């Protein structure tokens, strides 16, 4: 019986000394290939670098097996140079469901608490939320700002989104909700003339937001952004894919590794 050949492995690393040293160690033991030829990509760093790598290789559809060589490692497996091929074969697969954020923005002037309307699948669930802001977090992003805002830690592969208010003033006792990952969330900024709002998707911020749509990502071709911008004309629309979280906040608003006993490798769809 023939023995299957090991997968083609690419190793990418953060710029820290520990991550770069680990990359050299792995590539001495295994035949590393460029990311465009890889079947598995191994990011070395912390959660921030893991998110960067997921964004960078999202369109390739390859498996991602991160190992912790950074500051925060909720999303990473433990770093061990020995037995990498065996760990890859035994790793538990987790499929991520990226979200897409579409925003429409306009000019705003003063700074006050945000006043927002929250719609889920077209139904207004909260007519008026007055708060510092609100988060829509995937399981990947649930251990970042979402956790600091007292939102839940969502297990990878759970198939839900966390909808978490940031310092809610009204309704005061609302603590957020868990939604199916297919849910379409629309956040409408109210009184934008005196309450300008910003939206943040992982690494991208859009200021003076009017509406934000967050839903499961589905690619539609290279002409999509230009068509949307032409249709909106007097407004500016931004489209950003997020594997972590969206933060919608008022413009005056100023994250130990997760324990687990088995390795995980990530892919997206």
Secondary structure as GFF3:
##gff-version 3
##sequence-region A 1 269
A	DSSP	beta_strand	9	13	.	.	.	ID=ss1
A	DSSP	alpha_helix	17	29	.	.	.	ID=ss2
A	DSSP	three_ten_helix	35	37	.	.	.	ID=ss3
A	DSSP	beta_strand	40	45	.	.	.	ID=ss4
A	DSSP	alpha_helix	47	56	.	.	.	ID=ss5
A	DSSP	three_ten_helix	58	60	.	.	.	ID=ss6
A	DSSP	beta_strand	63	64	.	.	.	ID=ss7
A	DSSP	beta_strand	67	68	.	.	.	ID=ss8
A	DSSP	alpha_helix	84	90	.	.	.	ID=ss9
A	DSSP	beta_strand	92	96	.	.	.	ID=ss10
A	DSSP	beta_strand	99	105	.	.	.	ID=ss11
A	DSSP	beta_strand	114	120	.	.	.	ID=ss12
A	DSSP	beta_strand	123	137	.	.	.	ID=ss13
A	DSSP	alpha_helix	145	148	.	.	.	ID=ss14
A	DSSP	beta_strand	160	170	.	.	.	ID=ss15
A	DSSP	beta_strand	177	180	.	.	.	ID=ss16
A	DSSP	beta_strand	185	189	.	.	.	ID=ss17
A	DSSP	beta_strand	197	201	.	.	.	ID=ss18
A	DSSP	beta_strand	204	206	.	.	.	ID=ss19
A	DSSP	beta_strand	209	216	.	.	.	ID=ss20
A	DSSP	alpha_helix	224	232	.	.	.	ID=ss21
A	DSSP	beta_strand	236	242	.	.	.	ID=ss22
A	DSSP	beta_strand	245	250	.	.	.	ID=ss23
A	DSSP	beta_strand	264	268	.	.	.	ID=ss24
###
